[in-house]
Amino acid sequence: MVKFKVVEKFVSINGEGVRAGQLAVFIRFAGCNLRCNFCDTMWANEENVDYELNSVKELRDYVEETGVKNVTLTGGEPLLQERIEDLISELTKMGLYVEIETNGSVDLKEFNDINPPPVFTMDYKLPGSGMEDKMNRDNFMSLSHKDTVKFVAGSMTDLIRFKEIENEYKLTEKCHVYLSPVFGRIEPADMVEFMKEQHLNGVNLQLQLHKIIWSPEQKGV
């Protein structure tokens, strides 16, 4: 029986994305193939992190018991879990809104055949992350109107690079596009000015609600 490495699961509000502010069940998996220098869940990526092994049935039962209809699979990088498609398929068949937070490096094509399909919120790592060279830009072709690309910017250099990527792939015409600040590195007001100067129609600036409501270091929220 396949089991997944789960470091925490809890109910909170969605801190970002198209359902920000709504209740969601979060399942956080251990491990990531990237090391972004602003990662706020690095603890979940360490080799010695504590985790429990949960089966598809155990996670399905947990989600069902919460009574919450939004489910967020996050990490780490959830798509690195072996046979994660089994869990995704099971949850989507329950009629739930299943959102997968993925880091932009994992090929999404192999997950396109899941029916009903999940929703992807895919990061594109800008230069300030130190991980842009790991991005799989072919993933832009796998996204649809239900999905989101999220850019986390920490500097003007990041914002300029975001504009280049948006122009090249015309992302606002195919999916939701969100722009968020690296907490503590760039002022949101400066990002708004950049959006105004560049006429960034269709781009959503979003602050992470969970870092405003609770301490930025708090787990389980």
HUZI-V734612 format. One record per pair of residues at least 4 apart in sequence whose C-alpha atoms are under 7 Angstrom apart, sorted by the first residue. I is the first residue (numbers start at 1). J is the second residue. Records with the same first field share a line. If there is no record, write none. Layout:
# HUZI-V734612
I=J  J
This chain:
# HUZI-V734612
2=55
3=53  54  55
4=53  54  55  81
5=29  30  51  52  53  54
6=27  28  29  30  51  52  53  54
7=28  29  30  44  50  51  52
8=27  28
9=26  27  28
10=25  26  27  220
11=24  25  26
12=23  24  25  221
13=21  22  23  24
14=19  20  21  22  23  24
15=20  21  208  209  210
16=20  206  208  209
23=68  70
24=68  69  70  71  72
25=63  68  70  71  72
26=71  72  73
27=72  73  74
28=73  74  75
29=74  75  76  77  78
30=44  45  75  76
31=44  45  46  75  76  77
32=45  76  77
34=131
36=129  130  131
37=129  130
38=129
42=46
43=49
44=49  75  76
45=76
54=58  59
55=59
56=60  87
57=61
58=62
59=63
60=64  91
61=65
62=66
69=96  97
70=96  97  98
71=96  97  98  99
72=98  99  100
73=78  99  100  101
74=78  100  101
77=102  103
78=102
79=84  102
84=88
85=89  111
86=90
87=91
88=92
89=93  114  115
90=94
91=96  98
92=96  97  98  116  117  118
93=116
98=118  119
99=118  119  120  121
100=119  120  121
101=120  121  122
102=121  122  123
103=122  123  124
104=122  123  124  135  136
105=134  135  136
106=136
107=136  139
108=112  139  142
109=142
119=146  147
120=147  148
121=147  148  149  150
122=148  149  150
123=149  150  151
124=135  149  150  151
125=129  131  132  135  151
126=132  151  152  153  158  161
127=131  132  158
128=154  158
139=143
143=147  175
144=174  175
145=174  175  176
146=175
147=175  176
148=175  176  177
149=176  177  178
150=177  178  179
151=178  179  180
152=179  180  181  182
153=158  159  180  181  182
154=158  181  182  185  186
155=159  186
156=160
157=161
158=162
159=163
160=164
161=165
162=166
163=167
164=168
165=169
166=170  171
171=175  177
172=176  177  202  203
177=203  204
178=203  204  205  206
179=204  205  206
180=205  206  207
181=186  188  207
182=186
187=191
188=192
189=193
190=194
191=195
192=196
193=197
194=198
195=199  200
196=200
208=212
209=213
210=214  221
211=215  216
214=218
